[in-house]
Amino acid sequence: MQNRAAQTYGRTAQATTNPRDLEASLLIRAASKLQGHKDNYAGLTDELRASLQFNRQLWTLFTTSVTREDNPLPAAVRQNIANLGLFIFTQTISMIQEPAPEKLNALIAINREIAAGLRGNP
């Protein structure tokens, strides 16, 4: 199976010069997809699974990046992002095992908050 988040990241990276804007856009895209599922909750559909997978793959990229030794971010920032990634993974598994629309709230909020920070919006 192809890694859609990585493909989207790669395609958008070619058209975008600022990596922070790219990351923010992808986070907003994932949050918007999840928000749509929450607003029109129909259980754990194939579409919701795909949106959860897209979000998880995006966070896998972020987590992998910050855990590399050559990552230039301060250690505390890298640790915080890694911890958020672990939370995202745990919350995603919880959503798949016991679906409930309110479990999407944290995933949506984290993506939006990180995107706002990347764009410089407090």
Secondary structure as the mmCIF struct_conf table of DSSP 4:
data_model
#
loop_
_struct_conf.conf_type_id
_struct_conf.id
_struct_conf.beg_label_comp_id
_struct_conf.beg_label_asym_id
_struct_conf.beg_label_seq_id
_struct_conf.end_label_comp_id
_struct_conf.end_label_asym_id
_struct_conf.end_label_seq_id
HELX_RH_AL_P HELX_RH_AL_P1 ARG A 4 ALA A 15
BEND BEND1 THR A 17 THR A 17
HELX_RH_AL_P HELX_RH_AL_P2 PRO A 19 ASP A 39
TURN_TY1_P TURN_TY1_P1 ASN A 40 ASN A 40
BEND BEND2 GLY A 43 LEU A 44
HELX_RH_AL_P HELX_RH_AL_P3 ASP A 46 VAL A 66
TURN_TY1_P TURN_TY1_P2 THR A 67 THR A 67
BEND BEND3 ARG A 68 ARG A 68
TURN_TY1_P TURN_TY1_P3 GLU A 69 ASP A 70
BEND BEND4 LEU A 73 LEU A 73
HELX_RH_AL_P HELX_RH_AL_P4 ALA A 75 GLN A 97
BEND BEND5 GLU A 98 GLU A 98
HELX_RH_3T_P HELX_RH_3T_P1 PRO A 101 LYS A 103
HELX_RH_AL_P HELX_RH_AL_P5 LEU A 104 LEU A 118
TURN_TY1_P TURN_TY1_P4 ARG A 119 GLY A 120
#
